[in-house]
Amino acid sequence: KVEACGSSFAALAMRSAARVSRALRRAATVRLPLRPHASTLFRSIAAVGATLASGSYLMLQSRCEALEHDVTVGSVDQFAAGEMYEIRVHNKEDVIMLARFKNGDFYCTGASCSHYSASLADGVLNETNFTVTCPWHDAAFDLRTGKPIRGPGLDGIPVYSVRVEDGKVVVTLPGAPLDDFCHPKTSARDPKNEKRVVIVGGGASGMAAAETLRQEGFTGAITMVCPEGYPVDRPVLSKNLNTNIDEIYLRPPEFFDDLEIEVLLKKKVSKIDPIAKTVTIGGEVIHYDDVIVATGGKPIRPPFPGVNLNNVITIRNVPDNLMLKDVAKPGKKVVIVGASFIGMEVASSLARKGLDVTVIAMEDVPFERVLGKQIGGSFLPLVEKKRVKFIGGAKVAQIKGSAATKNEPARATGVELGDGSVVNADFVVLGTGVMPETAMVEGVDKLRDRSIPVSASLSCPQAPGLWAVGDIASVEHGEGHRRIEHWCVAMNMGRHAARNIARNSKEPFRDVPFFWTAIFGKQLRYVGHAMEYDDTIIEGDLGKMVFVAAYCKGDEVKAIVTMGRDPVAAAAAELMRSHKFPRKQDLTSGWSSRLLHN
């Protein structure tokens, strides 16, 4: 009895720990005031339960699976066609999501997105593709299999059998408590399969590629080279400096062991030879059949004096985040150079920690290069209210520093502007963009920005078997190439390249870019790509930061930006993918709300 109780307690506690952990990760973005020790407490409870279980947890799982039972969730006429519903079951201890298609078919899944646990019932239903999309960050799942097919959700969602009997909707559920998420089915490594895929880079795109290969049935060898360590949820590094690094790893080490993915940690590739089909790591040469180059970008340090002083920091990886945490003490003065997304996210994080923050930008308002003056300017009152000084239209002449001593290196003491004025600083953060890290790739042409031009399938025409994804890839688009530096896009590209390899296909990558940012708790979503536009149509209130904006060129809508209007961005992305987004002439009064019903 003790053993059985221990198993049950362990199962419940481990699920509770996972839920608290996800809540903490969500809090990293939406700033919920959770107690800091909750995650540690629940992990401790789980450990005690696991000890009591003495190895019988798997036995309990088998028993629970055998406890399938039918639950009547309502009559058919309670559920409108084309809608989704969140339903509580098991004495309201568990939650499921029920969708009814316009043809009368029902589908039932877990209720939450596997990224940050948003309610899927608040998302977007696509009956053509049999998908549900998270309302926040465009993570999409197959309603038939639960498999993640797009976006930042790595885990799948459980799928439950549903039928109609005597006018009632009946769902078959396993024993309580229900799993929130599940790992997609994968293929085991086959020692007889001598093919090898090498993934160079341990970021989001590399991680997604490795998993997808196994999910798509690839049974050959997979080697992933991770120079910075195991993959992490990179956007959190700049959005929340209070994050516990242990909480943001995308997968634990044992996950790679289970999928038989060889991970080479803290190793750096010095050469990729597409002619010989080899990857060189130190003195070791690895042969490949396919290589996915997912090395990402390296932060740019502009060529002004003082940029390499000891306390001039960039934000790209875990060591950068830890270095910033070490110096970011309340009352310290920090100057941030750059007012795009990384710069403003760091400004928001540091201001909340009580630092004296100044942002210096060439643009007149935050986010001007992407959002334009009107919408970018709507952030200024918020920034100033939070006591962040914004100096726009400025040029940095140099970063001034102290003289080095025997015991101390030279350190930044301030930033001198083009007009000769100086902004004092205890340290400086650079948010000045990234450069594709492609020096190790030989034998292929590169564009002026050092990116690798690839076909629409993400393969390199000059080098069969070489695929480029993420920040380093300039994808064939129209009459030229397009490179997009978004974390979510990188994940989708990694998945797509892996699918093409596993299926031996050259399907074109036709994803719609989607990214988000969080500034002082305000969430912005951006869908599409508008390098050039001639008009902006806004519906809502910029002052209250609740609006939807359409960036247009001619009669075509190139991009959509939303604040406080979820799930409009996710709905807009679905319409853009299916080429059904309205033309500019159709954006009459109430157009943003109509996007949810198209």
PyMOL commands that set and color helices and strands:
alter all, ss='L'
color gray80, all
select helices_A, chain A and resi 2-30+38-53+57-65+76-78+120-122+204-215+235-239+245-247+253-258+318-327+341-352+368-377+380-385+470-472+487-503+568-577+584-586+591-597
alter helices_A, ss='H'
color red, helices_A
select strands_A, chain A and resi 69-75+83-89+94-100+106-110+124-126+131-133+140-142+148-150+159-165+168-173+196-200+221-226+261-265+269-273+278-281+284-287+290-293+297-299+312-314+333-337+356-360+388-391+396-401+412-417+422-424+427-430+434-436+452-454+466-468+473-477+480-482+514-519+522-528+535-541+546-553+556-563
alter strands_A, ss='S'
color yellow, strands_A
deselect
rebuild
show_as cartoon
